[in-house]
Amino acid sequence: MSRARVARRIAAGAAYGGGGIGLVGVAAVGVVLAEVQLAKRSVGGGVAPLPPAADGLYGRGFDGVPLRLAMLGDSTAAGQGVRRVGQTPGALLASGLAQVAERSVELSNVALPGARSDDLERQVALLLAQPGGAPDACVIMIGANDVTHRMPPTRSVRYLSEAVRLLRAEGTEVVVGTCPDLGTIEPVYQPLRWLARRLSRQLAAAQTIVAVENGARTVSLGDLLGPEFAENPREMFGADNYHPSAEGYATAAMAVLPTVCAVLGVWPEPERLDARRREGMLPVAVAAAEAASEAGTEVTGARAPWALLRHRRRRRVQEPAPPDPAA
């Protein structure tokens, strides 16, 4: 069965309450679990530091009412693995958005290391309960722990779908960084590497379908946003060989930033599709499957059942100065 059809089945199962659709058989799951335990023992000669708190005001030299940006999700959204605030993806995105929009940006990060998609309900409630109400835009990065903890993919995407729906109902623009390719983790060997890649890419495609159908845009994190991770794993992964390094997070932020700017209407490039970059309109499930195979690809909803697939030019982001505490 093609990845597009599998992703559509998962999304349909989430919509209609199914929970039993699996991506590999019971015997294969047993192999995965055995290999995961071996990988855990071999991952890292170090320990990833807890993510530094990045909440605060970025681009404080700009005038006007600040844009409000929020981060939700797991350790990748939180920035686990780096030691400085400015190295976290939230700080990088907030600083980059401020520079593009020429407005200050107030960042709130409610992401939790180790979180699975069933924690999104709590995170959304926490975010919406903050003073000032719903933010202008949210970035959600989630899915890796769903795969490693064997959460049924229909449940996983159901939680994501509901989180996106709630945020969009509040008028918040949403960008989802879909499940990263777990086959890029260096200590993971075959057959787990192949299975991890298959599972994570199929989940990423299903996440894309439900996110787009609920009014969000997605950016494929894939192999953590570029061949750099495969070619330079020692540089792109952090001390534990599992979470991204500072350079890894910068690469991720560089790919997500254009879409965050676009949903807020501040991206300087025109929104028209460019056939030279293999952009076009495709059925949602097909666009989702293609995006899952190529990191950094954006999918945006169009007239159902169609979606726009884009390969935006990445914008390099610089490590910002420490933020002012959020007001």
KOLLUM-777897 format. One record per residue (C-alpha): y, x, z; residue number from 1. Coordinates in pm, 1 decimal. Example, Ala and Ser with C-alpha at 12.3 -4.5 7.8 and 13.67 -1.06 7.14 Angstrom:
((-450.0,1230.0,780.0),1),
((-106.0,1367.0,714.0),2),
end
This chain:
((0.0,0.0,0.0),1),
((343.5,134.2,-91.8),2),
((590.7,229.5,179.8),3),
((826.0,-46.9,61.4),4),
((554.8,-312.0,105.1),5),
((452.1,-175.8,446.4),6),
((813.7,-173.1,560.8),7),
((864.6,-530.2,440.9),8),
((550.5,-641.6,627.3),9),
((673.1,-479.6,948.3),10),
((1016.5,-638.6,911.3),11),
((859.8,-978.9,840.9),12),
((630.4,-941.4,1142.0),13),
((931.8,-867.0,1359.7),14),
((1117.7,-1170.7,1230.5),15),
((827.4,-1409.0,1286.8),16),
((703.5,-1272.0,1616.8),17),
((404.6,-1068.0,1500.1),18),
((310.2,-765.1,1703.8),19),
((-19.1,-642.8,1575.4),20),
((68.5,-468.1,1252.0),21),
((-31.9,-105.1,1285.5),22),
((15.7,184.6,1048.7),23),
((-301.3,382.1,1119.2),24),
((-649.5,290.8,1234.7),25),
((-789.0,323.8,1586.3),26),
((-975.6,643.6,1506.3),27),
((-662.1,799.2,1361.2),28),
((-463.4,700.9,1669.0),29),
((-719.2,884.7,1881.8),30),
((-663.4,1197.2,1674.7),31),
((-287.2,1156.5,1707.6),32),
((-306.5,1127.9,2086.1),33),
((-524.6,1435.9,2117.4),34),
((-293.0,1635.7,1894.6),35),
((14.9,1507.8,2079.2),36),
((-119.3,1647.9,2404.9),37),
((-177.0,1985.3,2238.8),38),
((171.7,1974.6,2088.5),39),
((330.7,1890.9,2422.5),40),
((167.6,2195.4,2579.6),41),
((292.5,2418.1,2299.5),42),
((642.0,2272.4,2256.8),43),
((908.5,2504.0,2378.6),44),
((930.4,2813.3,2581.1),45),
((1234.1,2657.3,2742.6),46),
((1363.1,2332.2,2884.0),47),
((1624.0,2117.5,2712.4),48),
((1931.7,2079.5,2933.4),49),
((2047.7,1729.6,3019.8),50),
((2309.7,1604.0,2774.7),51),
((2669.3,1667.4,2881.8),52),
((2889.9,1359.6,2928.4),53),
((3100.7,1328.2,2614.1),54),
((3291.3,1007.9,2695.0),55),
((3664.6,1037.8,2649.9),56),
((3954.6,1045.9,2407.0),57),
((3939.1,1263.4,2093.9),58),
((4223.0,1342.1,1853.6),59),
((4477.7,1290.5,2126.9),60),
((4753.8,1430.2,1906.1),61),
((4748.9,1121.0,1685.3),62),
((4964.4,815.2,1748.9),63),
((4860.8,452.0,1752.8),64),
((4594.6,245.9,1924.1),65),
((4271.8,449.4,1948.4),66),
((3965.1,349.0,1754.1),67),
((3670.8,277.6,1983.0),68),
((3336.1,438.4,1896.8),69),
((3007.9,400.6,2087.5),70),
((2673.1,580.8,2076.7),71),
((2346.1,405.8,2161.9),72),
((1985.7,518.1,2146.7),73),
((1770.5,802.9,2275.8),74),
((1808.2,1173.3,2351.6),75),
((1928.1,1247.3,1998.0),76),
((2218.7,1005.2,2037.1),77),
((2287.0,1138.3,2386.5),78),
((2290.3,1501.4,2269.6),79),
((2007.6,1642.8,2477.6),80),
((1938.8,2006.6,2401.5),81),
((2295.1,2143.2,2399.1),82),
((2514.3,2255.9,2686.8),83),
((2871.9,2193.5,2570.8),84),
((3032.5,1851.3,2530.6),85),
((3169.7,1941.9,2189.3),86),
((2820.7,2013.7,2056.7),87),
((2691.5,1659.2,2111.6),88),
((2671.9,1425.8,1810.1),89),
((2899.8,1171.6,1979.2),90),
((3176.9,1426.0,2031.8),91),
((3136.8,1561.4,1679.5),92),
((3152.3,1212.3,1527.3),93),
((3448.4,1104.3,1740.3),94),
((3642.2,1419.2,1653.7),95),
((3555.3,1393.0,1284.4),96),
((3651.9,1024.9,1272.9),97),
((3983.7,1104.4,1439.0),98),
((4061.7,1369.0,1177.8),99),
((3972.7,1143.2,883.7),100),
((4143.1,829.7,1019.5),101),
((4438.1,1023.6,1169.2),102),
((4398.7,816.1,1483.1),103),
((4268.0,904.1,1824.2),104),
((3913.1,788.1,1904.2),105),
((3781.6,673.1,2239.7),106),
((3410.9,752.5,2273.5),107),
((3161.6,573.8,2497.5),108),
((2802.1,697.8,2503.2),109),
((2539.3,477.1,2669.9),110),
((2237.8,643.0,2504.8),111),
((1951.8,741.8,2735.3),112),
((1715.4,1039.2,2687.6),113),
((1359.7,911.4,2653.2),114),
((1471.7,561.7,2554.3),115),
((1268.9,343.1,2323.5),116),
((1396.2,49.6,2124.0),117),
((1322.0,-191.6,2408.3),118),
((1606.7,-22.7,2602.2),119),
((1864.1,-124.4,2342.1),120),
((1913.5,-465.1,2504.3),121),
((2022.0,-293.9,2827.8),122),
((2243.5,-48.7,2644.2),123),
((2417.4,-321.2,2443.9),124),
((2478.2,-526.2,2758.5),125),
((2617.4,-219.7,2936.6),126),
((2844.8,-141.2,2643.7),127),
((2980.1,-495.9,2604.4),128),
((3046.8,-518.8,2978.9),129),
((3289.1,-225.4,2965.8),130),
((3663.7,-288.7,2985.5),131),
((3817.5,-361.3,2649.5),132),
((3521.7,-551.6,2508.0),133),
((3324.3,-461.2,2197.8),134),
((3396.9,-127.5,2026.7),135),
((3511.9,-96.8,1667.0),136),
((3195.2,84.7,1562.5),137),
((2859.5,181.0,1709.0),138),
((2610.3,444.9,1602.3),139),
((2248.3,380.5,1702.3),140),
((1988.0,659.1,1687.2),141),
((1644.8,538.6,1796.4),142),
((1277.7,540.4,1702.1),143),
((1117.3,876.7,1778.8),144),
((994.3,770.4,2122.7),145),
((864.0,444.7,1977.9),146),
((633.4,648.4,1754.2),147),
((517.6,892.7,2021.0),148),
((456.4,611.7,2273.7),149),
((272.9,392.1,2019.9),150),
((510.2,96.8,2038.7),151),
((398.8,-151.7,1770.1),152),
((645.7,-114.9,1483.1),153),
((706.2,-489.2,1464.3),154),
((822.7,-483.3,1828.4),155),
((1030.8,-174.1,1768.8),156),
((1226.8,-320.1,1478.1),157),
((1259.8,-656.7,1652.5),158),
((1451.4,-489.6,1937.0),159),
((1669.7,-303.3,1689.0),160),
((1734.3,-618.6,1488.9),161),
((1847.7,-805.9,1799.6),162),
((2076.7,-521.1,1909.0),163),
((2242.2,-509.1,1567.7),164),
((2276.6,-887.3,1560.0),165),
((2447.8,-895.5,1901.2),166),
((2690.2,-616.9,1812.3),167),
((2778.2,-766.7,1475.2),168),
((2838.5,-1103.6,1641.4),169),
((3105.5,-928.6,1851.2),170),
((3271.8,-791.8,1537.7),171),
((3145.4,-435.1,1583.4),172),
((3053.1,-231.2,1277.3),173),
((2708.3,-73.6,1319.0),174),
((2556.6,240.2,1168.3),175),
((2189.1,307.9,1238.8),176),
((2052.6,660.7,1213.9),177),
((1689.9,577.3,1141.5),178),
((1382.4,736.5,1298.0),179),
((1371.3,1113.0,1232.4),180),
((1076.9,1275.8,1060.3),181),
((858.5,1391.8,1350.0),182),
((655.1,1603.8,1109.9),183),
((931.9,1865.9,1122.6),184),
((864.6,1960.7,1487.0),185),
((744.2,2318.2,1464.2),186),
((454.1,2318.6,1716.7),187),
((298.7,2006.6,1559.0),188),
((0.0,2092.6,1339.8),189),
((-224.3,1902.1,1101.6),190),
((-346.9,1631.6,1104.8),191),
((-75.2,1519.5,1347.6),192),
((201.3,1655.3,1125.4),193),
((94.5,1435.8,832.5),194),
((42.4,1129.8,1052.0),195),
((369.4,1181.3,1238.3),196),
((556.8,1205.6,908.8),197),
((389.9,891.2,776.6),198),
((450.6,689.5,1092.2),199),
((811.2,793.8,1135.3),200),
((905.0,737.3,771.0),201),
((744.8,393.6,763.8),202),
((928.7,299.5,1081.8),203),
((1253.5,433.7,934.1),204),
((1209.3,216.4,625.5),205),
((1141.4,-93.9,836.8),206),
((1442.8,-15.2,1056.3),207),
((1655.3,1.8,742.9),208),
((1544.6,-342.3,627.0),209),
((1619.0,-522.6,954.9),210),
((1943.4,-332.5,1015.8),211),
((2080.5,-402.5,667.5),212),
((1973.5,-766.2,676.7),213),
((2168.3,-806.6,1002.3),214),
((2487.6,-653.5,864.1),215),
((2456.6,-284.8,956.3),216),
((2449.1,23.7,739.4),217),
((2183.6,290.9,780.0),218),
((2168.5,665.6,730.6),219),
((1828.6,826.7,698.7),220),
((1784.2,1107.4,951.7),221),
((1459.1,1202.7,780.9),222),
((1376.9,1567.2,850.4),223),
((1682.4,1569.6,1077.1),224),
((1917.3,1568.5,786.6),225),
((1835.1,1847.1,554.6),226),
((1591.8,2115.5,443.7),227),
((1756.5,2347.0,695.2),228),
((1513.7,2220.7,959.6),229),
((1210.0,2315.1,753.1),230),
((1356.5,2645.9,637.6),231),
((1524.3,2755.9,962.8),232),
((1344.9,2582.1,1251.3),233),
((1437.9,2852.1,1504.6),234),
((1805.7,2795.3,1429.3),235),
((1802.2,2417.7,1391.2),236),
((1593.5,2328.3,1697.1),237),
((1697.3,2382.2,2057.7),238),
((1539.2,2578.8,2340.5),239),
((1244.2,2341.3,2377.4),240),
((1162.2,2344.0,2001.4),241),
((1187.8,1964.2,2005.7),242),
((1550.3,1856.1,2041.1),243),
((1809.9,1974.4,1788.4),244),
((2023.7,2279.2,1852.9),245),
((2403.5,2275.5,1826.8),246),
((2371.7,2356.2,1456.0),247),
((2117.1,2078.8,1417.9),248),
((2344.3,1819.4,1574.0),249),
((2634.0,1938.4,1359.7),250),
((2420.0,1886.5,1050.1),251),
((2328.1,1536.6,1166.8),252),
((2689.2,1445.1,1242.6),253),
((2798.8,1578.7,904.9),254),
((2565.0,1331.7,732.5),255),
((2646.3,1027.9,950.4),256),
((3026.2,1072.3,962.9),257),
((3101.0,949.7,606.9),258),
((2922.4,620.8,673.5),259),
((3100.1,571.4,1008.0),260),
((3431.4,627.2,832.0),261),
((3331.9,395.4,546.7),262),
((3245.0,99.3,770.7),263),
((3589.9,131.6,930.1),264),
((3761.1,153.2,591.9),265),
((3899.3,504.3,636.6),266),
((3671.4,711.2,410.8),267),
((3895.0,868.8,143.7),268),
((3645.1,838.8,-143.3),269),
((3613.4,516.0,-347.0),270),
((3327.9,281.4,-261.2),271),
((3203.1,250.9,-619.1),272),
((2853.5,375.7,-696.2),273),
((2806.3,707.7,-874.1),274),
((2505.1,720.2,-1106.7),275),
((2532.2,1100.1,-1120.4),276),
((2432.7,1105.9,-753.0),277),
((2144.0,863.9,-816.2),278),
((2325.8,578.5,-648.4),279),
((2256.4,218.6,-737.7),280),
((2155.7,-131.6,-637.7),281),
((1789.4,-185.2,-548.7),282),
((1576.1,-442.6,-367.4),283),
((1625.7,-384.9,5.3),284),
((1265.4,-274.8,71.4),285),
((1270.1,-30.5,-221.8),286),
((1604.6,116.1,-112.8),287),
((1469.0,149.1,242.3),288),
((1159.4,335.5,124.9),289),
((1362.9,571.0,-92.6),290),
((1606.5,640.5,190.7),291),
((1322.8,721.1,431.6),292),
((1207.4,991.6,189.9),293),
((1547.4,1157.7,149.7),294),
((1756.3,1252.9,450.4),295),
((2122.2,1161.6,456.5),296),
((2082.9,857.2,230.5),297),
((2294.9,552.5,313.7),298),
((2176.6,194.8,259.9),299),
((2424.2,-92.8,267.0),300),
((2350.1,-461.6,227.4),301),
((2464.6,-635.8,-88.5),302),
((2379.0,-984.4,-209.2),303),
((2029.3,-1065.9,-76.1),304),
((1771.6,-937.1,-149.3),305),
((1961.5,-635.8,-287.2),306),
((2105.5,-327.6,-120.2),307),
((2327.6,-39.1,-226.0),308),
((2180.6,311.0,-199.4),309),
((2430.6,596.3,-172.7),310),
((2426.7,973.9,-135.0),311),
((2768.2,1037.9,14.2),312),
((2920.9,1383.8,15.8),313),
((2882.0,1527.6,362.7),314),
((3190.1,1633.3,553.2),315),
((3168.9,1937.3,778.5),316),
((3266.3,1872.3,1137.0),317),
((3400.0,2127.5,1382.6),318),
((3323.3,2144.3,1754.1),319),
((3612.0,1962.9,1924.6),320),
((3803.5,2056.2,2233.2),321),
((3693.0,1886.8,2556.4),322),
((3805.8,1521.4,2554.8),323),
((4053.3,1353.7,2781.0),324),
((3871.9,1121.5,3024.9),325),
((3842.4,769.5,2881.8),326),
((4113.3,536.6,2999.3),327),
end
